[in-house]
Amino acid sequence: MLVQGIKSRPEYKGLDIDPHAKRHLFVLEGEGAAALTDQVEARGKDFLAKSEILYLAAGAAPKAYDVALAALSPDVFWQAPTLQPMLFRLRACLDQARMGTRLYIAGTEGFIGQIMQVALEFGIDFNSIHTEHRGSTARRVQCVHCKGITDNVTTSPFACSHCGLSLLVRDHYSRRLGAFQGVNIDAEEPGTAPQPEEMFP
Amino acid sequence: MTITFRSETFRDDFTFRNSLYNIRRFPFPFDRDEYMYSVNMEPHVRGKKDSVFENLIDVDEHYVAEMQDRALVLKEDPLRCQALPHMMAAQWDTLELLMEHQAQDYPEHFTVTKNGDRWRWINRPMGIDDTFTFGDPATLPYQPMEYITRQAQGDFCIVDQRDNNLWMDAGMVTTQADWSLDFDIGMNFMEWHGPVPLAHQIGVFDRALKFLLNLQQGKPTRRLNWTMTVNPRLDTSPENYHKWGPDRLTVTPENVGEKMHLRVELQSLWRLPRSNAILFVIRCYLISLEELVTVPKWGRRLPRVLQSLPPEIIDYKGLTRNRPIMIDWLAKYDDGAPTSAGIFPD
């Protein structure tokens, strides 16, 4: 479960299939595949004929969700080896998307954030995007000092992967950056940072 | 009145000082002997002569030095000034508002002349004399918001209004109390206030937002906010926290009066005419404890306020380390006498 009550963090309310959509675009990562298969169980398979699924297995590869997703026989199933081609493909999909397309994102928060960033660039209202958090609660964090982003942060503090400062992960999230804010924890007395604690498993 | 602008610094050797005149006009933020968050907004109308409320856009003796410090910050970090693309009309609104107020209230220092869309702007303290076409960004050396806010004291945020919310969609932020425009740009009112403790729970932001959504043109509103800063440093940004954070360890009982500064933000909010956005001016005033206690009422009141603070506010305002030193040093200025209501000196 994600920590509740962070005002600036988006609410991930669940995929919840939109019955009025003309086309469904699912962008899923790792355990996010199960968010879609749960919907199929609850809602039936009808919407799949109008669905395109883009999937990035990431850390969940051993669980073979890709096989389960392909077996749903959606209109399009495509699998990305890493995030970069996923983003490239997503842009192509959004370039060609027509009125009535509904975007769904499920996976870790860092993944949702990065897909959302692309969607925002295309002028999609973030309120209209259906999202569901699945998998690790690791955070994507931007160092407020050097502006470098570190993915999959599970501890606080942690060392910025760019400038090396020891960063406290603030409960403050930027949708535009798709990241939490990291602030140097021992700025007042360098060298006094506490031991990293596993906060976001 | 012609202002004599001081030559001073807000970094390195910290030569910033307030003149006696400027101390008396400092916007002391405590109207009683204790402090808690509230929706402390009042109409932004002209107030007492020789106070910071005398003019609605206040220009004081630190003007030139503050603008020099802003230019230095922007050289180091251009992301302190950003505007999302849909904010251009609001940028022009901002330019107009600031030029008109500065020229009207300080005619010896600023002049704006309009000939249709051809405007001429003269800023004598900064040696600027530019002619441009209002509405055409290509006729200015910077985008309109950046151009004028390089020539106006205070931080500036322009918030867009839509979906019953306010959105931080543009800003010039170089004198901030530890928040990042680059991180917060694009956020709504509740989101950018996310990290503030206590106030959400007591409904302050719900009421403030409701109030601001109904802000009318020609009826600006204001409030005071405050924190404390070691050394008269304007740029206490999170970006540079690892550079100014160590200052907090330099405070001793001997130097606290000189080093510790009360930092007050006079926040004013203005509905803009073309864009329907709101200009949010966050004007920062600094005063050292030594300067502050020259006004006996303030010397009595400040230690009482510092004593009364709830722990969350002490932590959020970064006072944990130095509050006891301040209270000890200030104690000798509190003889226990009652203080008069309101913020002004007796």
HADDOCK unambig.tbl for C-alpha pairs under 7 A between the chains (distance, minus, plus):
assign (segid A and resid 6 and name CA) (segid B and resid 194 and name CA) 6.75 0.50 0.50
assign (segid A and resid 7 and name CA) (segid B and resid 190 and name CA) 6.46 0.50 0.50
assign (segid A and resid 7 and name CA) (segid B and resid 191 and name CA) 5.31 0.50 0.50
assign (segid A and resid 7 and name CA) (segid B and resid 194 and name CA) 4.81 0.50 0.50
assign (segid A and resid 8 and name CA) (segid B and resid 191 and name CA) 3.97 0.50 0.50
assign (segid A and resid 8 and name CA) (segid B and resid 192 and name CA) 6.71 0.50 0.50
assign (segid A and resid 8 and name CA) (segid B and resid 194 and name CA) 5.62 0.50 0.50
assign (segid A and resid 144 and name CA) (segid B and resid 238 and name CA) 6.55 0.50 0.50
assign (segid A and resid 144 and name CA) (segid B and resid 239 and name CA) 5.28 0.50 0.50
assign (segid A and resid 145 and name CA) (segid B and resid 239 and name CA) 4.37 0.50 0.50
assign (segid A and resid 145 and name CA) (segid B and resid 240 and name CA) 6.43 0.50 0.50
assign (segid A and resid 172 and name CA) (segid B and resid 194 and name CA) 6.66 0.50 0.50
assign (segid A and resid 172 and name CA) (segid B and resid 195 and name CA) 6.46 0.50 0.50
assign (segid A and resid 174 and name CA) (segid B and resid 183 and name CA) 6.19 0.50 0.50
assign (segid A and resid 174 and name CA) (segid B and resid 184 and name CA) 6.50 0.50 0.50
assign (segid A and resid 176 and name CA) (segid B and resid 186 and name CA) 6.79 0.50 0.50
assign (segid A and resid 184 and name CA) (segid B and resid 242 and name CA) 6.44 0.50 0.50
assign (segid A and resid 187 and name CA) (segid B and resid 241 and name CA) 6.50 0.50 0.50
assign (segid A and resid 187 and name CA) (segid B and resid 242 and name CA) 4.46 0.50 0.50
assign (segid A and resid 187 and name CA) (segid B and resid 245 and name CA) 5.13 0.50 0.50
assign (segid A and resid 187 and name CA) (segid B and resid 246 and name CA) 6.21 0.50 0.50
assign (segid A and resid 188 and name CA) (segid B and resid 245 and name CA) 4.31 0.50 0.50
assign (segid A and resid 188 and name CA) (segid B and resid 246 and name CA) 4.03 0.50 0.50
assign (segid A and resid 188 and name CA) (segid B and resid 248 and name CA) 6.43 0.50 0.50
assign (segid A and resid 188 and name CA) (segid B and resid 249 and name CA) 6.72 0.50 0.50
assign (segid A and resid 189 and name CA) (segid B and resid 246 and name CA) 6.09 0.50 0.50
